[in-house]
């Protein structure tokens, strides 16, 4: 018998994968969203957290972007 789980496949670079893994680790057990860490650049997560991950990644990028002073 085959078991299938619906989810979202994320492919990213290693630092971004670590950011998402740390974000997941900071949540209580009942809210954890990573189903499986496939390798260092691929994650399988619950499909209902896509927008939460997008907004957290966008905020992380905004905080870590260099803007040349005028």
PQR file with spaces between the fields and no chain letter, atoms N, CA, C, O and H, PARSE charges and radii, in Angstrom:
ATOM       1  N    UNK     1       0.847   -1.179    0.000 -0.4000 1.5000
ATOM       2  CA   UNK     1       0.000    0.000    0.000 -0.0000 2.0000
ATOM       3  C    UNK     1       0.893    1.242    0.000  0.5500 1.7000
ATOM       4  O    UNK     1       1.876    1.313    0.738 -0.5500 1.4000
ATOM       5  N    UNK     2       0.543    2.203   -0.824 -0.4000 1.5000
ATOM       6  CA   UNK     2       1.308    3.438   -0.938 -0.0000 2.0000
ATOM       7  C    UNK     2       0.643    4.524   -0.110  0.5500 1.7000
ATOM       8  O    UNK     2      -0.571    4.721   -0.179 -0.5500 1.4000
ATOM       9  H    UNK     2      -0.256    2.146   -1.423  0.4000 1.0000
ATOM      10  N    UNK     3       1.451    5.224    0.673 -0.4000 1.5000
ATOM      11  CA   UNK     3       0.963    6.376    1.424 -0.0000 2.0000
ATOM      12  C    UNK     3       1.415    7.639    0.714  0.5500 1.7000
ATOM      13  O    UNK     3       2.595    7.788    0.398 -0.5500 1.4000
ATOM      14  H    UNK     3       2.436    5.064    0.729  0.4000 1.0000
ATOM      15  N    UNK     4       0.488    8.544    0.461 -0.4000 1.5000
ATOM      16  CA   UNK     4       0.812    9.805   -0.199 -0.0000 2.0000
ATOM      17  C    UNK     4       0.443   10.960    0.728  0.5500 1.7000
ATOM      18  O    UNK     4      -0.571   10.925    1.425 -0.5500 1.4000
ATOM      19  H    UNK     4      -0.471    8.422    0.717  0.4000 1.0000
ATOM      20  N    UNK     5       1.287   11.972    0.715 -0.4000 1.5000
ATOM      21  CA   UNK     5       1.051   13.165    1.515 -0.0000 2.0000
ATOM      22  C    UNK     5       1.077   14.370    0.597  0.5500 1.7000
ATOM      23  O    UNK     5       2.021   14.556   -0.170 -0.5500 1.4000
ATOM      24  H    UNK     5       2.111   12.000    0.149  0.4000 1.0000
ATOM      25  N    UNK     6       0.041   15.185    0.677 -0.4000 1.5000
ATOM      26  CA   UNK     6      -0.010   16.402   -0.121 -0.0000 2.0000
ATOM      27  C    UNK     6       0.890   17.441    0.528  0.5500 1.7000
ATOM      28  O    UNK     6       0.856   17.643    1.742 -0.5500 1.4000
ATOM      29  H    UNK     6      -0.726   15.034    1.300  0.4000 1.0000
ATOM      30  N    UNK     7       1.701   18.101   -0.304 -0.4000 1.5000
ATOM      31  CA   UNK     7       2.607   19.093    0.247 -0.0000 2.0000
ATOM      32  C    UNK     7       3.160   20.009   -0.818  0.5500 1.7000
ATOM      33  O    UNK     7       2.767   19.949   -1.983 -0.5500 1.4000
ATOM      34  H    UNK     7       1.729   17.937   -1.290  0.4000 1.0000
ATOM      35  N    UNK     8       4.063   20.843   -0.404 -0.4000 1.5000
ATOM      36  CA   UNK     8       4.699   21.833   -1.269 -0.0000 2.0000
ATOM      37  C    UNK     8       6.190   21.532   -1.315  0.5500 1.7000
ATOM      38  O    UNK     8       6.835   21.412   -0.273 -0.5500 1.4000
ATOM      39  H    UNK     8       4.381   20.891    0.543  0.4000 1.0000
ATOM      40  N    UNK     9       6.741   21.409   -2.524 -0.4000 1.5000
ATOM      41  CA   UNK     9       8.163   21.147   -2.718 -0.0000 2.0000
ATOM      42  C    UNK     9       8.886   22.477   -2.840  0.5500 1.7000
ATOM      43  O    UNK     9       8.536   23.299   -3.687 -0.5500 1.4000
ATOM      44  H    UNK     9       6.217   21.506   -3.370  0.4000 1.0000
ATOM      45  N    UNK    10       9.885   22.695   -2.006 -0.4000 1.5000
ATOM      46  CA   UNK    10      10.660   23.936   -2.032 -0.0000 2.0000
ATOM      47  C    UNK    10      12.090   23.610   -2.436  0.5500 1.7000
ATOM      48  O    UNK    10      12.738   22.745   -1.846 -0.5500 1.4000
ATOM      49  H    UNK    10      10.169   22.028   -1.318  0.4000 1.0000
ATOM      50  N    UNK    11      12.565   24.313   -3.447 -0.4000 1.5000
ATOM      51  CA   UNK    11      13.953   24.200   -3.885 -0.0000 2.0000
ATOM      52  C    UNK    11      14.588   25.572   -3.704  0.5500 1.7000
ATOM      53  O    UNK    11      14.092   26.564   -4.238 -0.5500 1.4000
ATOM      54  H    UNK    11      12.039   25.015   -3.927  0.4000 1.0000
ATOM      55  N    UNK    12      15.684   25.631   -2.955 -0.4000 1.5000
ATOM      56  CA   UNK    12      16.331   26.907   -2.669 -0.0000 2.0000
ATOM      57  C    UNK    12      17.805   26.665   -2.386  0.5500 1.7000
ATOM      58  O    UNK    12      18.267   25.524   -2.390 -0.5500 1.4000
ATOM      59  H    UNK    12      16.087   24.825   -2.522  0.4000 1.0000
ATOM      60  N    UNK    13      18.543   27.747   -2.140 -0.4000 1.5000
ATOM      61  CA   UNK    13      19.950   27.582   -1.791 -0.0000 2.0000
ATOM      62  C    UNK    13      20.075   27.183   -0.316  0.5500 1.7000
ATOM      63  O    UNK    13      19.101   27.235    0.435 -0.5500 1.4000
ATOM      64  H    UNK    13      18.168   28.673   -2.136  0.4000 1.0000
ATOM      65  N    UNK    14      21.264   26.793    0.079 -0.4000 1.5000
ATOM      66  CA   UNK    14      21.482   26.260    1.425 -0.0000 2.0000
ATOM      67  C    UNK    14      21.141   27.273    2.528  0.5500 1.7000
ATOM      68  O    UNK    14      20.461   26.901    3.484 -0.5500 1.4000
ATOM      69  H    UNK    14      22.056   26.750   -0.531  0.4000 1.0000
ATOM      70  N    UNK    15      21.584   28.544    2.436 -0.4000 1.5000
ATOM      71  CA   UNK    15      21.235   29.486    3.508 -0.0000 2.0000
ATOM      72  C    UNK    15      19.726   29.700    3.659  0.5500 1.7000
ATOM      73  O    UNK    15      19.228   29.823    4.778 -0.5500 1.4000
ATOM      74  H    UNK    15      22.136   28.846    1.659  0.4000 1.0000
ATOM      75  N    UNK    16      19.002   29.745    2.547 -0.4000 1.5000
ATOM      76  CA   UNK    16      17.558   29.942    2.634 -0.0000 2.0000
ATOM      77  C    UNK    16      16.882   28.700    3.219  0.5500 1.7000
ATOM      78  O    UNK    16      15.924   28.821    3.982 -0.5500 1.4000
ATOM      79  H    UNK    16      19.406   29.645    1.638  0.4000 1.0000
ATOM      80  N    UNK    17      17.366   27.524    2.873 -0.4000 1.5000
ATOM      81  CA   UNK    17      16.818   26.291    3.459 -0.0000 2.0000
ATOM      82  C    UNK    17      17.041   26.290    4.972  0.5500 1.7000
ATOM      83  O    UNK    17      16.148   25.913    5.730 -0.5500 1.4000
ATOM      84  H    UNK    17      18.144   27.425    2.252  0.4000 1.0000
ATOM      85  N    UNK    18      18.224   26.709    5.410 -0.4000 1.5000
ATOM      86  CA   UNK    18      18.502   26.776    6.841 -0.0000 2.0000
ATOM      87  C    UNK    18      17.610   27.803    7.532  0.5500 1.7000
ATOM      88  O    UNK    18      17.179   27.587    8.665 -0.5500 1.4000
ATOM      89  H    UNK    18      18.950   27.016    4.794  0.4000 1.0000
ATOM      90  N    UNK    19      17.330   28.915    6.859 -0.4000 1.5000
ATOM      91  CA   UNK    19      16.426   29.914    7.417 -0.0000 2.0000
ATOM      92  C    UNK    19      15.041   29.306    7.630  0.5500 1.7000
ATOM      93  O    UNK    19      14.435   29.502    8.682 -0.5500 1.4000
ATOM      94  H    UNK    19      17.680   29.091    5.939  0.4000 1.0000
ATOM      95  N    UNK    20      14.537   28.568    6.637 -0.4000 1.5000
ATOM      96  CA   UNK    20      13.210   27.952    6.742 -0.0000 2.0000
ATOM      97  C    UNK    20      13.205   26.870    7.822  0.5500 1.7000
ATOM      98  O    UNK    20      12.236   26.756    8.572 -0.5500 1.4000
ATOM      99  H    UNK    20      15.030   28.409    5.782  0.4000 1.0000
ATOM     100  N    UNK    21      14.270   26.079    7.911 -0.4000 1.5000
ATOM     101  CA   UNK    21      14.356   25.039    8.941 -0.0000 2.0000
ATOM     102  C    UNK    21      14.376   25.678   10.336  0.5500 1.7000
ATOM     103  O    UNK    21      13.714   25.183   11.248 -0.5500 1.4000
ATOM     104  H    UNK    21      15.057   26.171    7.301  0.4000 1.0000
ATOM     105  N    UNK    22      15.120   26.761   10.506 -0.4000 1.5000
ATOM     106  CA   UNK    22      15.162   27.449   11.805 -0.0000 2.0000
ATOM     107  C    UNK    22      13.824   28.097   12.136  0.5500 1.7000
ATOM     108  O    UNK    22      13.413   28.119   13.297 -0.5500 1.4000
ATOM     109  H    UNK    22      15.657   27.164    9.764  0.4000 1.0000
ATOM     110  N    UNK    23      13.145   28.622   11.126 -0.4000 1.5000
ATOM     111  CA   UNK    23      11.817   29.191   11.330 -0.0000 2.0000
ATOM     112  C    UNK    23      10.863   28.104   11.829  0.5500 1.7000
ATOM     113  O    UNK    23      10.071   28.341   12.740 -0.5500 1.4000
ATOM     114  H    UNK    23      13.478   28.604   10.183  0.4000 1.0000
ATOM     115  N    UNK    24      10.941   26.920   11.235 -0.4000 1.5000
ATOM     116  CA   UNK    24      10.113   25.786   11.645 -0.0000 2.0000
ATOM     117  C    UNK    24      10.462   25.348   13.068  0.5500 1.7000
ATOM     118  O    UNK    24       9.570   25.033   13.856 -0.5500 1.4000
ATOM     119  H    UNK    24      11.585   26.727   10.495  0.4000 1.0000
ATOM     120  N    UNK    25      11.744   25.327   13.399 -0.4000 1.5000
ATOM     121  CA   UNK    25      12.179   24.873   14.724 -0.0000 2.0000
ATOM     122  C    UNK    25      11.719   25.814   15.835  0.5500 1.7000
ATOM     123  O    UNK    25      11.561   25.389   16.979 -0.5500 1.4000
ATOM     124  H    UNK    25      12.469   25.583   12.760  0.4000 1.0000
ATOM     125  N    UNK    26      11.503   27.087   15.509 -0.4000 1.5000
ATOM     126  CA   UNK    26      11.086   28.065   16.513 -0.0000 2.0000
ATOM     127  C    UNK    26       9.602   27.958   16.857  0.5500 1.7000
ATOM     128  O    UNK    26       9.146   28.572   17.821 -0.5500 1.4000
ATOM     129  H    UNK    26      11.632   27.433   14.579  0.4000 1.0000
ATOM     130  N    UNK    27       8.855   27.193   16.088 -0.4000 1.5000
ATOM     131  CA   UNK    27       7.419   27.058   16.315 -0.0000 2.0000
ATOM     132  C    UNK    27       7.123   25.925   17.297  0.5500 1.7000
ATOM     133  O    UNK    27       7.924   25.001   17.440 -0.5500 1.4000
ATOM     134  H    UNK    27       9.226   26.694   15.305  0.4000 1.0000
ATOM     135  N    UNK    28       5.966   25.996   17.979 -0.4000 1.5000
ATOM     136  CA   UNK    28       5.556   24.873   18.834 -0.0000 2.0000
ATOM     137  C    UNK    28       5.320   23.617   17.978  0.5500 1.7000
ATOM     138  O    UNK    28       5.071   23.716   16.776 -0.5500 1.4000
ATOM     139  H    UNK    28       5.315   26.747   17.862  0.4000 1.0000
ATOM     140  N    UNK    29       5.401   22.465   18.596 -0.4000 1.5000
ATOM     141  CA   UNK    29       5.272   21.194   17.881 -0.0000 2.0000
ATOM     142  C    UNK    29       3.985   21.126   17.048  0.5500 1.7000
ATOM     143  O    UNK    29       3.995   20.570   15.950 -0.5500 1.4000
ATOM     144  H    UNK    29       5.603   22.385   19.572  0.4000 1.0000
ATOM     145  N    UNK    30       2.902   21.673   17.543 -0.4000 1.5000
ATOM     146  CA   UNK    30       1.619   21.591   16.837 -0.0000 2.0000
ATOM     147  C    UNK    30       1.579   22.460   15.575  0.5500 1.7000
ATOM     148  O    UNK    30       0.702   22.277   14.731 -0.5500 1.4000
ATOM     149  H    UNK    30       2.894   22.125   18.435  0.4000 1.0000
ATOM     150  N    UNK    31       2.521   23.405   15.437 -0.4000 1.5000
ATOM     151  CA   UNK    31       2.525   24.306   14.288 -0.0000 2.0000
ATOM     152  C    UNK    31       3.670   24.057   13.320  0.5500 1.7000
ATOM     153  O    UNK    31       3.818   24.791   12.343 -0.5500 1.4000
ATOM     154  H    UNK    31       3.234   23.553   16.123  0.4000 1.0000
ATOM     155  N    UNK    32       4.476   23.045   13.569 -0.4000 1.5000
ATOM     156  CA   UNK    32       5.606   22.756   12.673 -0.0000 2.0000
ATOM     157  C    UNK    32       5.075   22.365   11.301  0.5500 1.7000
ATOM     158  O    UNK    32       4.084   21.642   11.197 -0.5500 1.4000
ATOM     159  H    UNK    32       4.355   22.449   14.363  0.4000 1.0000
ATOM     160  N    UNK    33       5.735   22.845   10.248 -0.4000 1.5000
ATOM     161  CA   UNK    33       5.212   22.684    8.896 -0.0000 2.0000
ATOM     162  C    UNK    33       6.098   21.861    7.966  0.5500 1.7000
ATOM     163  O    UNK    33       5.653   21.496    6.878 -0.5500 1.4000
ATOM     164  H    UNK    33       6.540   23.432   10.333  0.4000 1.0000
ATOM     165  N    UNK    34       7.327   21.560    8.354 -0.4000 1.5000
ATOM     166  CA   UNK    34       8.190   20.754    7.487 -0.0000 2.0000
ATOM     167  C    UNK    34       7.806   19.290    7.622  0.5500 1.7000
ATOM     168  O    UNK    34       7.816   18.723    8.714 -0.5500 1.4000
ATOM     169  H    UNK    34       7.688   21.856    9.238  0.4000 1.0000
ATOM     170  N    UNK    35       7.468   18.692    6.487 -0.4000 1.5000
ATOM     171  CA   UNK    35       7.145   17.269    6.454 -0.0000 2.0000
ATOM     172  C    UNK    35       8.428   16.458    6.358  0.5500 1.7000
ATOM     173  O    UNK    35       8.600   15.470    7.072 -0.5500 1.4000
ATOM     174  H    UNK    35       7.460   19.152    5.599  0.4000 1.0000
ATOM     175  N    UNK    36       9.338   16.881    5.464 -0.4000 1.5000
ATOM     176  CA   UNK    36      10.590   16.155    5.266 -0.0000 2.0000
ATOM     177  C    UNK    36      11.653   17.097    4.713  0.5500 1.7000
ATOM     178  O    UNK    36      11.385   17.869    3.792 -0.5500 1.4000
ATOM     179  H    UNK    36       9.199   17.684    4.884  0.4000 1.0000
ATOM     180  N    UNK    37      12.849   17.035    5.268 -0.4000 1.5000
ATOM     181  CA   UNK    37      14.008   17.707    4.682 -0.0000 2.0000
ATOM     182  C    UNK    37      14.622   16.689    3.739  0.5500 1.7000
ATOM     183  O    UNK    37      15.151   15.670    4.184 -0.5500 1.4000
ATOM     184  H    UNK    37      13.067   16.408    6.016  0.4000 1.0000
ATOM     185  N    UNK    38      14.558   16.953    2.438 -0.4000 1.5000
ATOM     186  CA   UNK    38      15.005   15.979    1.444 -0.0000 2.0000
ATOM     187  C    UNK    38      16.519   15.987    1.286  0.5500 1.7000
ATOM     188  O    UNK    38      17.141   14.926    1.231 -0.5500 1.4000
ATOM     189  H    UNK    38      14.129   17.781    2.076  0.4000 1.0000
ATOM     190  N    UNK    39      17.110   17.156    1.214 -0.4000 1.5000
ATOM     191  CA   UNK    39      18.562   17.332    1.221 -0.0000 2.0000
ATOM     192  C    UNK    39      18.844   18.775    1.586  0.5500 1.7000
ATOM     193  O    UNK    39      17.944   19.472    2.056 -0.5500 1.4000
ATOM     194  H    UNK    39      16.605   18.018    1.259  0.4000 1.0000
ATOM     195  N    UNK    40      20.056   19.242    1.385 -0.4000 1.5000
ATOM     196  CA   UNK    40      20.432   20.578    1.859 -0.0000 2.0000
ATOM     197  C    UNK    40      19.754   21.715    1.105  0.5500 1.7000
ATOM     198  O    UNK    40      19.779   22.855    1.570 -0.5500 1.4000
ATOM     199  H    UNK    40      20.787   18.676    1.003  0.4000 1.0000
ATOM     200  N    UNK    41      19.148   21.434   -0.049 -0.4000 1.5000
ATOM     201  CA   UNK    41      18.507   22.504   -0.822 -0.0000 2.0000
ATOM     202  C    UNK    41      17.055   22.206   -1.183  0.5500 1.7000
ATOM     203  O    UNK    41      16.452   22.957   -1.950 -0.5500 1.4000
ATOM     204  H    UNK    41      19.127   20.509   -0.426  0.4000 1.0000
ATOM     205  N    UNK    42      16.484   21.138   -0.655 -0.4000 1.5000
ATOM     206  CA   UNK    42      15.104   20.763   -0.992 -0.0000 2.0000
ATOM     207  C    UNK    42      14.333   20.389    0.273  0.5500 1.7000
ATOM     208  O    UNK    42      14.793   19.598    1.095 -0.5500 1.4000
ATOM     209  H    UNK    42      16.973   20.528   -0.032  0.4000 1.0000
ATOM     210  N    UNK    43      13.141   20.986    0.401 -0.4000 1.5000
ATOM     211  CA   UNK    43      12.269   20.728    1.543 -0.0000 2.0000
ATOM     212  C    UNK    43      10.879   20.358    1.042  0.5500 1.7000
ATOM     213  O    UNK    43      10.457   20.804   -0.025 -0.5500 1.4000
ATOM     214  H    UNK    43      12.767   21.629   -0.268  0.4000 1.0000
ATOM     215  N    UNK    44      10.176   19.547    1.814 -0.4000 1.5000
ATOM     216  CA   UNK    44       8.783   19.202    1.529 -0.0000 2.0000
ATOM     217  C    UNK    44       7.981   19.673    2.732  0.5500 1.7000
ATOM     218  O    UNK    44       8.182   19.189    3.846 -0.5500 1.4000
ATOM     219  H    UNK    44      10.519   19.185    2.681  0.4000 1.0000
ATOM     220  N    UNK    45       7.067   20.623    2.505 -0.4000 1.5000
ATOM     221  CA   UNK    45       6.340   21.257    3.605 -0.0000 2.0000
ATOM     222  C    UNK    45       4.833   21.156    3.378  0.5500 1.7000
ATOM     223  O    UNK    45       4.376   20.807    2.290 -0.5500 1.4000
ATOM     224  H    UNK    45       6.904   21.015    1.600  0.4000 1.0000
ATOM     225  N    UNK    46       4.079   21.466    4.418 -0.4000 1.5000
ATOM     226  CA   UNK    46       2.624   21.477    4.314 -0.0000 2.0000
ATOM     227  C    UNK    46       2.194   22.577    3.344  0.5500 1.7000
ATOM     228  O    UNK    46       2.768   23.666    3.361 -0.5500 1.4000
ATOM     229  H    UNK    46       4.451   21.750    5.302  0.4000 1.0000
ATOM     230  N    UNK    47       1.198   22.314    2.500 -0.4000 1.5000
ATOM     231  CA   UNK    47       0.827   23.286    1.469 -0.0000 2.0000
ATOM     232  C    UNK    47       0.189   24.567    2.003  0.5500 1.7000
ATOM     233  O    UNK    47       0.190   25.580    1.303 -0.5500 1.4000
ATOM     234  H    UNK    47       0.731   21.430    2.486  0.4000 1.0000
ATOM     235  N    UNK    48      -0.350   24.553    3.207 -0.4000 1.5000
ATOM     236  CA   UNK    48      -1.045   25.730    3.736 -0.0000 2.0000
ATOM     237  C    UNK    48      -0.097   26.807    4.279  0.5500 1.7000
ATOM     238  O    UNK    48      -0.565   27.862    4.706 -0.5500 1.4000
ATOM     239  H    UNK    48      -0.351   23.730    3.776  0.4000 1.0000
ATOM     240  N    UNK    49       1.204   26.574    4.273 -0.4000 1.5000
ATOM     241  CA   UNK    49       2.150   27.552    4.822 -0.0000 2.0000
ATOM     242  C    UNK    49       2.910   28.322    3.744  0.5500 1.7000
ATOM     243  O    UNK    49       3.848   29.054    4.061 -0.5500 1.4000
ATOM     244  H    UNK    49       1.584   25.716    3.926  0.4000 1.0000
ATOM     245  N    UNK    50       2.527   28.172    2.495 -0.4000 1.5000
ATOM     246  CA   UNK    50       3.257   28.803    1.392 -0.0000 2.0000
ATOM     247  C    UNK    50       3.359   30.317    1.571  0.5500 1.7000
ATOM     248  O    UNK    50       4.442   30.885    1.428 -0.5500 1.4000
ATOM     249  H    UNK    50       1.765   27.578    2.238  0.4000 1.0000
ATOM     250  N    UNK    51       2.258   30.963    1.877 -0.4000 1.5000
ATOM     251  CA   UNK    51       2.272   32.427    1.997 -0.0000 2.0000
ATOM     252  C    UNK    51       3.071   32.872    3.223  0.5500 1.7000
ATOM     253  O    UNK    51       3.750   33.897    3.171 -0.5500 1.4000
ATOM     254  H    UNK    51       1.379   30.501    1.993  0.4000 1.0000
ATOM     255  N    UNK    52       3.002   32.125    4.314 -0.4000 1.5000
ATOM     256  CA   UNK    52       3.775   32.458    5.512 -0.0000 2.0000
ATOM     257  C    UNK    52       5.278   32.387    5.208  0.5500 1.7000
ATOM     258  O    UNK    52       6.038   33.256    5.637 -0.5500 1.4000
ATOM     259  H    UNK    52       2.451   31.292    4.356  0.4000 1.0000
ATOM     260  N    UNK    53       5.700   31.367    4.478 -0.4000 1.5000
ATOM     261  CA   UNK    53       7.110   31.225    4.120 -0.0000 2.0000
ATOM     262  C    UNK    53       7.522   32.347    3.175  0.5500 1.7000
ATOM     263  O    UNK    53       8.589   32.936    3.344 -0.5500 1.4000
ATOM     264  H    UNK    53       5.083   30.661    4.130  0.4000 1.0000
ATOM     265  N    UNK    54       6.685   32.648    2.179 -0.4000 1.5000
ATOM     266  CA   UNK    54       6.997   33.739    1.232 -0.0000 2.0000
ATOM     267  C    UNK    54       7.190   35.064    1.956  0.5500 1.7000
ATOM     268  O    UNK    54       8.148   35.787    1.683 -0.5500 1.4000
ATOM     269  H    UNK    54       5.818   32.169    2.042  0.4000 1.0000
ATOM     270  N    UNK    55       6.286   35.387    2.878 -0.4000 1.5000
ATOM     271  CA   UNK    55       6.390   36.675    3.567 -0.0000 2.0000
ATOM     272  C    UNK    55       7.597   36.711    4.506  0.5500 1.7000
ATOM     273  O    UNK    55       8.252   37.747    4.622 -0.5500 1.4000
ATOM     274  H    UNK    55       5.507   34.799    3.099  0.4000 1.0000
ATOM     275  N    UNK    56       7.899   35.604    5.174 -0.4000 1.5000
ATOM     276  CA   UNK    56       9.075   35.565    6.055 -0.0000 2.0000
ATOM     277  C    UNK    56      10.363   35.684    5.254  0.5500 1.7000
ATOM     278  O    UNK    56      11.298   36.360    5.683 -0.5500 1.4000
ATOM     279  H    UNK    56       7.367   34.762    5.079  0.4000 1.0000
ATOM     280  N    UNK    57      10.423   35.035    4.100 -0.4000 1.5000
ATOM     281  CA   UNK    57      11.605   35.119    3.241 -0.0000 2.0000
ATOM     282  C    UNK    57      11.758   36.538    2.689  0.5500 1.7000
ATOM     283  O    UNK    57      12.868   37.067    2.638 -0.5500 1.4000
ATOM     284  H    UNK    57       9.663   34.486    3.752  0.4000 1.0000
ATOM     285  N    UNK    58      10.651   37.155    2.277 -0.4000 1.5000
ATOM     286  CA   UNK    58      10.716   38.528    1.764 -0.0000 2.0000
ATOM     287  C    UNK    58      11.202   39.488    2.842  0.5500 1.7000
ATOM     288  O    UNK    58      12.016   40.370    2.568 -0.5500 1.4000
ATOM     289  H    UNK    58       9.749   36.725    2.319  0.4000 1.0000
ATOM     290  N    UNK    59      10.715   39.324    4.052 -0.4000 1.5000
ATOM     291  CA   UNK    59      11.148   40.177    5.158 -0.0000 2.0000
ATOM     292  C    UNK    59      12.626   39.944    5.464  0.5500 1.7000
ATOM     293  O    UNK    59      13.366   40.895    5.714 -0.5500 1.4000
ATOM     294  H    UNK    59      10.054   38.607    4.275  0.4000 1.0000
ATOM     295  N    UNK    60      13.055   38.693    5.445 -0.4000 1.5000
ATOM     296  CA   UNK    60      14.465   38.346    5.684 -0.0000 2.0000
ATOM     297  C    UNK    60      15.355   38.985    4.618  0.5500 1.7000
ATOM     298  O    UNK    60      16.407   39.536    4.942 -0.5500 1.4000
ATOM     299  H    UNK    60      12.455   37.920    5.242  0.4000 1.0000
ATOM     300  N    UNK    61      14.946   38.919    3.362 -0.4000 1.5000
ATOM     301  CA   UNK    61      15.728   39.521    2.280 -0.0000 2.0000
ATOM     302  C    UNK    61      15.787   41.030    2.412  0.5500 1.7000
ATOM     303  O    UNK    61      16.836   41.632    2.184 -0.5500 1.4000
ATOM     304  H    UNK    61      14.091   38.471    3.099  0.4000 1.0000
ATOM     305  N    UNK    62      14.662   41.655    2.783 -0.4000 1.5000
ATOM     306  CA   UNK    62      14.638   43.107    2.961 -0.0000 2.0000
ATOM     307  C    UNK    62      15.592   43.538    4.083  0.5500 1.7000
ATOM     308  O    UNK    62      16.271   44.558    3.964 -0.5500 1.4000
ATOM     309  H    UNK    62      13.809   41.165    2.969  0.4000 1.0000
ATOM     310  N    UNK    63      15.639   42.769    5.157 -0.4000 1.5000
ATOM     311  CA   UNK    63      16.503   43.097    6.287 -0.0000 2.0000
ATOM     312  C    UNK    63      17.972   42.902    5.937  0.5500 1.7000
ATOM     313  O    UNK    63      18.835   43.550    6.530 -0.5500 1.4000
ATOM     314  H    UNK    63      15.087   41.941    5.253  0.4000 1.0000
ATOM     315  N    UNK    64      18.272   42.025    4.989 -0.4000 1.5000
ATOM     316  CA   UNK    64      19.652   41.689    4.674 -0.0000 2.0000
ATOM     317  C    UNK    64      20.083   42.222    3.320  0.5500 1.7000
ATOM     318  O    UNK    64      21.019   41.697    2.717 -0.5500 1.4000
ATOM     319  H    UNK    64      17.571   41.499    4.507  0.4000 1.0000
ATOM     320  N    UNK    65      19.420   43.245    2.842 -0.4000 1.5000
ATOM     321  CA   UNK    65      19.791   43.863    1.573 -0.0000 2.0000
ATOM     322  C    UNK    65      20.592   45.138    1.840  0.5500 1.7000
ATOM     323  O    UNK    65      20.266   45.916    2.737 -0.5500 1.4000
ATOM     324  H    UNK    65      18.660   43.671    3.332  0.4000 1.0000
ATOM     325  N    UNK    66      21.620   45.332    1.064 -0.4000 1.5000
ATOM     326  CA   UNK    66      22.446   46.523    1.198 -0.0000 2.0000
ATOM     327  C    UNK    66      21.923   47.597    0.263  0.5500 1.7000
ATOM     328  O    UNK    66      21.708   47.359   -0.925 -0.5500 1.4000
ATOM     329  H    UNK    66      21.885   44.700    0.336  0.4000 1.0000
ATOM     330  N    UNK    67      21.726   48.767    0.812 -0.4000 1.5000
ATOM     331  CA   UNK    67      21.350   49.926    0.001 -0.0000 2.0000
ATOM     332  C    UNK    67      22.459   50.952    0.138  0.5500 1.7000
ATOM     333  O    UNK    67      22.810   51.368    1.242 -0.5500 1.4000
ATOM     334  H    UNK    67      21.901   48.961    1.777  0.4000 1.0000
ATOM     335  N    UNK    68      22.996   51.345   -0.983 -0.4000 1.5000
ATOM     336  CA   UNK    68      24.084   52.330   -0.984 -0.0000 2.0000
ATOM     337  C    UNK    68      23.557   53.654   -0.451  0.5500 1.7000
ATOM     338  O    UNK    68      22.512   54.133   -0.892 -0.5500 1.4000
ATOM     339  H    UNK    68      22.711   51.007   -1.880  0.4000 1.0000
ATOM     340  N    UNK    69      24.280   54.248    0.503 -0.4000 1.5000
ATOM     341  CA   UNK    69      23.838   55.549    1.038 -0.0000 2.0000
ATOM     342  C    UNK    69      23.945   56.635   -0.039  0.5500 1.7000
ATOM     343  O    UNK    69      24.792   56.572   -0.931 -0.5500 1.4000
ATOM     344  H    UNK    69      25.129   53.859    0.862  0.4000 1.0000
ATOM     345  N    UNK    70      23.075   57.614    0.072 -0.4000 1.5000
ATOM     346  CA   UNK    70      23.071   58.718   -0.915 -0.0000 2.0000
ATOM     347  C    UNK    70      24.188   59.687   -0.682  0.5500 1.7000
ATOM     348  O    UNK    70      24.322   60.663   -1.420 -0.5500 1.4000
ATOM     349  H    UNK    70      22.387   57.665    0.796  0.4000 1.0000
